[in-house]
Amino acid sequence: MVNRFRARAEAVRSRGLPPVEGPDRQRFKEQAQLDFMDFAMLGDAEASVEDGILTFRIDLRPAAPPTDD
């Protein structure tokens, strides 16, 4: 399942824009960006099935700042 979301994210990223003009073109681009973010988040998730329930775990915490070692 997670691999399918990764594949969808890549498909959204690599598809071209259809021949539309004006506001429809902008709406298409905005929707494609939202689709990519959704699919990419699920593609990075850890999936598990417990008691018949599919659970996706997505770490939304900000990355830790680099340390000076």
Buried (B, 14 or more C-beta within 10 A) or exposed (E): EEEEBBEBBBEBEEEEEEEEEEEEEEEEEEEBEEBBEBBBBBBBBEEEEEEEEEEBEEEEEEEEEEEEE
